[in-house]
Amino acid sequence: MKKKVIVFSTGGTILSSAANPTELTNYTNRGTKISDILSLNGDADVEYRELYSIPSSQVGLPHWKTMISETEKVLSKDDVAGAVITHGTDTLEESAFLINLIVKSDKPIVFTGAMRPNGALGSDGELNLNNSIKAAMSPLSQNRGVLVCFNGKIGDARLITKTHTLDPSTFQAPEYGFCGFIINDYIEFLSRCDKPHTKSSEFELNDLNRLDSLSYVPVITSYPEETSDFIDAALMRGAKGIVYAGMGHGNVTPAAEKALSECRKRGVIVVRASRTGGPVLPSKEKWMQMGFIPSGSLSANKARLLLALSIAKHGQSQSEAERIFRTY
């Protein structure tokens, strides 16, 4: 039986176009559908489904819940080999990471999109979509969690991040590298991320169904001459958790240390991340005693999502949050 790939469309640059083919920044969706993008013929039986069409800067929990439920539904069918999700690049890494932690399937799920609008000189959307469909068809892509496919490279959802505002090679995996690549019809995987995902993850859609939005967990970035104002405001606003993106190795300034210590006394879960690349590991003993959880190899933005999921599932449990950050 010939199996098919389901392509879900959620909006983004891949559906947009500009007034002329040299315009790479000023563009909008002019009614293009994802089925209009791909003209290449191949062996894949492809079915296109429009979930919604919005800039990815507007994506939130209602969109994620739709994405999760529809993806799980189609991947449960025997005649479906895998799924591709086209997505705006601004928050693609967050959506891919969230789906990676929740969708219960070992079939391939591949995120892709475009950095250049449809019809522009050097537009990358069609090739990215073609490569992603091939990756979703491949048995080599199974049991790897969610993948991100751009510019001929394949990355793990947990490790991939957007690194440039305009470059088609914007998605990179700093420090850790891509897990594979695709050229023509050739796909090769070189590594895998062994952190729990999909079927091996404890998180599930039921954790989110009763919620209209994730708990308020802001990312607060450190800077020279930092005051406690943003942290104080987050506490007053009712933050359930705070991700502090410190300088260097997640270093906490004196003003922030005092304010975050007060947050911990009031039950707010604090994660210590970094505004730079590289991991944040257990550091000063006093920060550990204060209960500041190191983010490990997660970026501040992904640490925010993981902390919000921890709170959705386990409430304000400090011990569960610590376990989750050690595990995922």
C-alpha positions in Angstrom: 0.0 0.0 0.0 1.4 3.4 -1.0 1.6 5.6 2.0 1.0 9.3 2.0 2.4 12.4 3.6 0.1 15.0 5.2 1.3 18.6 4.8 -0.2 21.0 7.4 -0.1 24.7 6.6 -0.1 27.3 9.4 1.0 30.4 7.5 4.3 32.3 7.3 6.7 33.5 4.7 6.4 30.3 2.6 2.8 31.5 1.7 3.7 35.1 1.2 4.8 37.2 -1.8 6.0 40.7 -2.5 5.3 43.3 -5.2 8.5 42.4 -7.1 10.9 39.5 -7.1 13.8 41.4 -5.5 11.8 42.4 -2.4 12.9 40.1 0.4 11.4 41.9 3.5 8.2 43.7 2.6 5.7 40.9 1.7 2.3 39.5 2.7 0.1 36.6 2.1 -1.8 37.3 -1.1 -4.1 34.2 -1.0 -1.4 31.5 -1.8 -2.1 28.0 -0.5 0.5 25.5 0.5 -0.6 23.3 -2.4 0.4 26.1 -4.8 4.0 26.0 -3.7 5.2 22.6 -4.8 5.5 21.9 -8.5 8.0 19.1 -8.4 6.8 15.6 -9.2 7.9 12.7 -7.0 6.8 9.4 -5.6 5.0 10.9 -2.6 1.2 10.8 -2.3 0.7 14.2 -0.7 -2.4 15.6 1.0 -2.5 19.3 2.0 -4.5 20.6 4.9 -4.8 24.3 6.0 -4.9 24.5 9.8 -4.8 28.3 9.9 -2.8 31.1 8.2 -1.1 33.6 10.6 2.3 35.1 11.1 4.1 32.8 13.6 4.6 35.7 16.0 0.9 35.3 16.7 1.1 31.6 17.5 -0.2 30.6 21.0 -1.6 27.7 22.9 -4.9 27.4 20.9 -2.9 27.0 17.7 -0.5 24.5 19.3 -3.4 22.4 20.6 -4.9 22.3 17.1 -1.5 21.4 15.6 -1.0 18.6 18.2 -4.5 17.1 17.9 -4.5 17.1 14.1 -1.0 15.7 13.8 -1.8 12.9 16.3 -5.0 12.1 14.4 -3.4 11.7 11.0 -0.3 9.8 12.2 -2.6 7.2 13.9 -3.7 6.1 10.4 -2.0 3.1 8.7 -1.9 4.7 5.3 0.1 7.8 6.5 3.9 7.7 6.5 4.5 11.0 8.2 3.6 14.7 8.5 5.1 18.0 7.4 4.2 21.2 9.2 4.9 24.5 7.3 5.3 27.3 9.8 6.6 30.9 10.0 10.2 31.0 11.0 9.9 33.5 13.9 8.6 30.9 16.4 9.1 27.7 14.4 11.7 26.5 16.9 9.3 26.9 19.8 6.4 25.1 18.0 8.7 22.3 16.9 10.1 21.8 20.5 6.6 21.8 22.0 5.2 19.3 19.5 8.4 17.2 20.1 7.4 16.9 23.8 3.7 16.1 23.3 2.7 14.3 20.1 2.5 10.6 20.7 3.8 9.0 17.5 7.1 7.5 16.3 6.3 8.5 12.7 8.3 11.4 11.1 7.1 14.9 11.9 9.1 17.5 9.9 8.8 21.3 10.3 9.8 23.6 7.5 9.1 27.0 6.0 10.9 29.7 4.0 13.1 32.7 4.6 12.3 34.3 1.2 8.8 34.9 -0.1 7.2 32.9 -2.8 8.2 34.2 -6.2 11.2 36.1 -5.0 14.6 35.5 -6.6 16.2 32.6 -4.7 13.0 31.7 -3.0 13.7 28.7 -0.7 10.1 27.5 0.1 9.6 25.0 -2.7 12.9 23.2 -2.2 12.4 23.2 1.6 8.9 21.7 1.2 10.1 19.1 -1.3 12.9 18.0 1.0 10.7 17.9 4.0 8.2 15.6 2.2 11.0 13.3 1.3 12.3 13.3 4.9 8.8 12.5 6.2 8.5 9.6 3.8 11.8 8.1 4.8 11.9 5.2 7.3 15.3 6.7 8.4 13.3 9.6 10.0 11.2 7.4 12.3 11.7 7.4 16.1 13.8 10.6 15.9 11.2 13.0 17.3 10.3 16.2 15.5 12.8 17.3 12.8 13.4 20.7 11.2 14.4 20.7 7.6 15.8 23.9 5.9 18.4 24.5 3.3 19.2 20.8 2.8 20.0 20.3 6.5 18.0 18.4 9.1 18.1 19.3 12.7 16.6 18.0 16.0 13.7 20.2 17.3 15.3 20.4 20.7 18.6 21.8 19.4 17.7 23.9 16.4 17.4 27.7 16.6 17.0 30.6 14.3 20.3 32.5 14.0 19.7 35.2 11.3 17.0 37.6 10.3 17.2 37.0 6.5 19.6 34.2 5.6 18.0 31.0 4.2 20.5 29.0 6.3 19.2 30.7 9.4 18.3 27.5 11.3 21.4 26.1 12.9 22.3 23.8 15.8 25.1 25.8 17.6 27.5 23.6 19.6 25.7 20.4 18.8 25.4 20.3 15.0 22.8 19.0 12.5 21.6 15.4 12.8 21.4 14.9 9.0 21.1 16.3 5.5 19.2 15.8 2.3 20.6 16.3 -1.2 18.5 15.3 -4.3 16.8 12.1 -3.1 19.6 11.1 -0.7 19.0 11.4 3.0 21.6 10.6 5.6 21.5 10.9 9.4 24.7 11.2 11.4 23.5 11.7 15.0 20.4 11.8 17.2 19.3 13.7 20.3 18.7 11.2 23.0 16.5 13.4 25.3 13.0 12.0 25.7 10.5 13.0 23.0 7.1 12.1 21.6 6.2 8.6 22.9 8.9 8.6 25.6 7.8 12.0 26.9 5.5 12.3 29.9 3.7 15.3 28.5 0.5 14.9 26.6 -2.3 17.0 25.1 -4.6 16.3 28.1 -2.2 18.5 30.2 -3.2 21.5 28.1 -6.8 20.9 27.2 -8.2 22.7 30.3 -6.0 25.7 29.6 -6.7 28.7 27.3 -3.0 29.8 27.6 0.2 28.6 29.2 1.0 30.0 32.6 2.7 33.4 32.7 6.4 32.6 32.5 8.4 35.5 31.2 11.9 35.5 29.9 13.9 38.3 31.5 17.2 39.2 29.9 20.1 40.5 31.9 22.0 43.7 30.9 24.7 46.0 32.3 23.3 48.3 35.1 20.4 46.0 35.5 17.8 46.8 38.1 15.1 44.5 39.6 12.3 46.4 37.9 11.3 43.7 35.3 11.5 40.9 37.9 9.5 42.9 40.4 6.9 43.6 37.7 6.7 39.9 36.8 6.1 39.0 40.4 3.4 41.6 40.8 1.8 40.4 37.5 1.5 36.9 38.9 4.3 35.0 37.2 4.2 31.3 38.0 7.8 31.0 36.8 10.6 33.1 35.5 13.4 32.3 33.1 16.3 34.5 33.8 18.6 34.8 30.7 21.8 35.9 32.5 25.1 37.1 31.1 27.7 34.5 30.2 27.2 31.2 32.0 23.8 32.4 33.3 25.3 34.8 35.7 22.9 36.5 38.1 23.6 40.2 38.9 23.2 41.3 42.5 20.0 43.2 41.8 18.5 40.2 40.0 19.7 37.8 42.7 17.8 39.6 45.4 14.6 39.9 43.4 14.7 36.3 42.2 15.3 35.1 45.8 12.1 36.9 46.8 10.3 35.2 43.9 11.4 31.8 45.2 10.1 32.7 48.7 6.7 33.3 47.1 6.7 30.0 45.2 7.7 31.2 41.8 9.9 28.7 40.0 13.1 30.3 38.7 15.2 28.9 35.8 18.7 30.3 35.2 19.5 30.4 31.4 21.9 32.5 29.3 21.6 35.2 26.8 24.5 33.7 24.9 25.1 30.2 23.4 26.2 27.1 25.2 24.8 25.3 28.2 24.0 26.6 31.7 25.1 24.1 34.3 25.0 24.0 38.1 27.2 26.9 39.3 27.5 28.9 42.4 26.4 27.0 45.5 24.3 29.9 46.8 22.3 29.9 43.5 21.5 26.2 43.9 20.5 26.7 47.5 18.2 29.5 46.4 16.5 27.0 44.1 17.6 28.6 40.7 17.3 25.7 38.3 20.0 25.6 35.5 18.5 25.3 32.0 21.2 22.9 30.8 21.5 23.0 27.0 18.2 24.6 26.4 17.9 28.2 25.1 16.0 30.6 27.3 13.0 30.5 24.9 12.8 26.7 25.0 13.4 26.7 28.8 10.4 28.9 29.1 8.2 26.3 27.2 9.5 23.4 29.3 8.9 25.3 32.5 5.4 26.2 31.4 4.7 22.5 30.6 6.1 21.5 34.0 3.7 23.9 35.7 0.8 22.7 33.5 1.4 19.1 34.6 2.8 19.4 38.1 1.8 22.8 39.3 4.3 24.8 41.4 6.3 21.8 42.4 10.0 22.8 42.6 11.2 19.1 42.8 9.3 18.2 39.7 10.6 21.2 37.8 14.2 20.2 38.8 13.6 16.7 37.7 12.1 17.8 34.4 15.0 20.1 33.6 17.5 17.2 34.3 15.5 14.9 32.1 14.4 16.9 29.0 
